[in-house]
Amino acid sequence: MSVTQLEVRRIGAITFILTLVVLAFLVIRPILLSIITGLILAYAFNPLYIKVKKVLREKNTSAFIVGLLVLLIIIIPLWFLIPLLIQQVFDAFTSLKGVDVANFVQRFFPIDSARIQVDITNAIINFIAGITNTSLSALADFLLELPTILLNLAVVIFVFFFALRDQDKLKEFVSGISPLRKDKEKILVKQFKDLTSSIIFGQIIIGIIQGVATGIGLLVAGVPNALLLTLFATGASIIPIIGPWLIWVPAAIYLLSIGNTTAAIIFAIYSAVVVSSIDNFLRPYIVARKTKSSSVVVLIGMIGGLFVFGILGLILGPLILSYVILFIEAYKNKTLSDMFA
């Protein structure tokens, strides 16, 4: 069966287009996560942009003001917190080196066997050394990667600005290349927005608020290295099921161990009542209950996303899994085929 000249041209055109797509992907791959970050931030701050645009009635100025505001929100706290955080990291390392591990083991592990006590002591010492070496290595890597980080930050800001300013054109472009029926597309976009809001606002922002609330309690209670522990508490609060108790329970035990019983009790009550209730109090106002994602899906997505995408995977992982489940449910309900009709 002979191949016509038209088919040859069609195959050549498809091959050429696919080659361009592959080359384009290779070009943007190093900054792909930065582009996605900019788009996510643009989505998160779009309500603020809309309000500013209603007042100023000008896209460029509105997008610039919102972008500048977001930049200040990020940079100003980091400018003051990073030096303190680095200092507290080194203070923590110094404190760990000064700990009498053998005495600690004898006090909290009253075991008759001297050999077991030595093994426990060595295990704790090796654990502390491992944490110290890993943290110092991570800090050195961060300083070496600082130029790349700044470049990626510039890409994020650039994408954020144009995604806000040209969002109508972006929506029109995506809708134009979408194979979905327009009525089904609107429904799917609405579900995607609900899921994205549930992950970003429901999990990330509420987790940050819980972490900061925990940090305030740590600071008032006089727990050493409160800023560093606040960072850990924020990370634990973002992850479902775990929560800030992973930090405040050991902190309360520490206060008891040094004889500060009153502070320990007040801090424990504050953390158990105030910090732990933040999620239940704020979530109904920030995220509609019907859009609440499964904690299991969010947890698995965060852990897997962290390995694949790094810190951004805390958002991308749950979103990707939630989108896949959305399509699976559409297939199960036999509505998937109708989307492309």
N, C-alpha and C positions, 0 to 999 in steps of 0.2 A: 504494500500500500504506500503510494508516494505521498510525500509531505509537500503541501502547497507552499508557495512563497509567503502567503498570508500567515500560515501557521509558523513558519520559520521566523518571521518578523515578530509574531506574538511571543514565541518562546524567547527570542532575543530581548524583547522589551521587558518581559517578566524577569529574566536573568539579570538584566541591567538594574532594574528597580530593586530586586532583592540584594544585589551587590551594594547599591547605595545605602539601603536600610542597614545592612551589616556594618558598613563603614561608618555610618552615622552613629550606630550604637557603640562602636569602638571609640569614637571621638568623645561621646558624652559619658561613657562608662566610669571614668575616674571621678566625675562630679555628679553622677546619677543620684546618689543619696542626698547631696546638697540641693539638687533640683527638687527632689521629693520633699525635703524639709521645708524649702521655701513655699511649695504649694500647700503643705499642711498648715504652716503658719498663716498663709494668706486665707485659708479657709477659716482658721480659728479666729482671726481678727477681722474677718469680713463684716460682721455686724457693726463693729466700731467704725470701719471705713464707710459703711452706708450712712451712718449717723453724721459723720464728719462731712461727707459729700452733700448731704441735704442742707447743711449750713453754708458750706463754701461754694457749692454748685460747680466745682471744677475738679476733674479727675486727677490731674498731675499733682496739684497742691494737696489734695486730700490723701492720695497714696503716699506722698512724701512725708506729710505730717504723721500719719499712722506708722510708717516705716521708721521715722526718727523716734517716735514714742516707744516703739518696741525695742529699738536699739538701745535707748536710754534705760529702759526697764531691765535689759540684760546686762549692759556694760557697767552702769553705776553700782549695782550691788556687787558685781564681780570685782570691780576696782578696789573696793574696800574689804571684801570677804576673802579673796584669794590669798593676800599676804597673811591674814589671820589664820586661814586654813592651813597654809604651809607651815606656819609657826607651830600650830597645834599638832600637826603631824609629827614634826621633829620633837616636840615636847612629849608626845605619846611614846615615841621610840625611846627617848631618854628615860622615861618612867618605866617602860618595860624592861630596859637593860638594868635598872636599879632594883627590880623586884627580886626578892629572895625566894626563888622558886622552891628550893628544898624545904624551907620553913613553911611555905604555903601548902605544899603537899602534906607535910606532917600535921598541919593544922586541920585541913579539910578532908584528908584521906588517911584517917588513923588506922593504918594497916600494919600488922605485926611484922610482915615480911619486909626486910630491908631491901631485898632485891626488887620487889614489886615497886616500892617507893622510888628507887633509883630509876627504874624503867619509866615510871610516870613522870618523874622530874625531867628525864632526858627527852621524853615525848613533848612535854610542854615547852622546853627550851628550843627544840627543833621547830616546833610550830611557830613560836614567836620569831625565830630567826627567818623562817620562810616568809612570814607576813612582812617583816622588815625589808628583806631583799626584794620581794615582789613589788612592794610599794615604792621603794627607791628606784627600782628599774622602770616602773610605770611613770614616775615623775621625770626621769631622764628621757624616756621616749617622748613624753609630752613636750618637753623643751626642744627636742630635736625636730619634732613634727610641727612646731609652732608656725613656721612659714606656710606650710600646707594647710594648717587649720585656718589661718587668716585668709588664705585664698578661697577656701571652701566657704568661709563666712561671707566673703564678698559675693560669691555665687548665690548663696541663700538670700542675701539682701536684694540682689538684682532680680532674682526670680520672684521674690515676695512683692516687690514694687510693681513689676509688670503684670503679675497674676492678679493683683488688686485692680490696677488701672484698666487692664484690657480683659477683665473677666467676661464681659459680654461676648467679645470676639472668641475667647477661649471656649466658652460654652457652645457657641454657634459652630465652631470647628469640630468639637467632639461630637456634637449632635449630628453634624453632616456626615461624618465617617462611621457613625454607629449603625450596625446592621439591625438594630432593634426597631420594632414598631414604635411610633412616637408616643402613643398612649401608654404602652408598656414601659417605654424608656422613662417617662415621667414618674411612674410608680417605682421603678427600680432606683432611679436617682434619689427619690424621697427616702427609700429604705437605706440606701448607702449613706445619705446625710444623717439619718437617725443613728446608724451604727457608728459612724465616725464621731458624732457628737458624744455618744455613749462612751467611746474609748477615750477620746481626748479630754473632754470635760469631766466625765464621770469618774474615770480612773486616774488620769494623770494629775489634773488640777486639784481634785479632792485629796489625792495622796500627798501633794506638795503642802496643802493647807494642814493636813494632819502632821506632817513632818515638822513644819514650822511651829505648830502648837506644842509638839513634844519638845522641841528645842527651847522654847520659852520656859517650860517646866524645868528642863535640865539646868538652864542658866540661873533661874531663881533658886533652885534647890542647892546650887553650888557644886554641881558635878563637874569634875575637871574635863577639859577638852570638849566643852559643850557644843561648839560649832562643828567639830568633826563628827560627833555623835548625832547631831542634827542632820547632817548629810546622810549618814547611814539610816537614820529613822525615816527620812524622806524616801530613800530608795526602798526600804521595807514597806512603807505605807502604799507606794504605788503598786507593788506586787500583791495580787489578791490572795486571800487566806492568811498570808504571813502577818502583815500589819506592823504598826509601831511598837507593839508589846515586846517584840524581839529586842528592842533597845531599852525601853523604860523599865522592864522587869529586872534585868541585870543591874541597871542604874539604881533602882530602889534597894536591891540587895546590897550593892556597894555602900550606899548610905547607911544601911543597918550595920554593915560590918565595921564601919569606922565609928560607930556609936552615935550617929546623928539620927536617932530614932524618930523624932518629931518631923524632921524634913522628909525622911523616908516615907512615913505614913501619909503626910499631906501630898507628897509628889505622887505616890501610888494611887491615892483616891482621885487626884486631879487627872492623872493619865487614864485610869479605868473609866471614869465618869465623863469627863469633858472630851479628851482626845478620842476615845473610842466611839463616842456618840456623834462625832463630826460627820462621819460617813452617812449615818442614818438621817441626820438632820438636813444636810446640804443636798444629797443626791436627788430627792424629789423636786427640789427647786432648780437644779442645774440640768438634770436629765429626766425626761419623762419616763415613768416606770415601764411603759410598754417597750422602750428601746433598750432596756437594761440587758447587756450581754451576759452570757453564762460565765460564771467565775472560772470554771474549768477551761473554757475556750480561751479566756483572757490570760490565764496563768500559763497554759501550754504555749500560746502565741507569744507571750513575753519572753519565756525561757528560750524557745526556739528562735525567735526573732533576734534575741540578744547575741546568739551564736552566729547567726547569718549576717545580720546588718549592723551589729554593734549596738551602741546606746539607742540609736534610732529604731532598732527592732522592738523596743518596748511599746512603740506605737504601731509600727508596720506589721509586726507579727500578729497581734490580735485582729487588726483590720483585715489582713489577708485571709486568715482562718474564718472570720465572720462573713466575708464576702463569699468564700467557697461554700459555707454552710447555707447561705442565702440561695445560691444557685442549686444546691442539692435539694433544698426544700421546694424550690420551684419545679424541679424535675420530679420530685416525689408527688407533688400535687398536680402533676401533668399540665403545668402552665408554662413550662420552659419552651416547648415547641411553638406556643402561641406568640412568644416574644419576637420571633423572627418571621412570622407569617406576613 
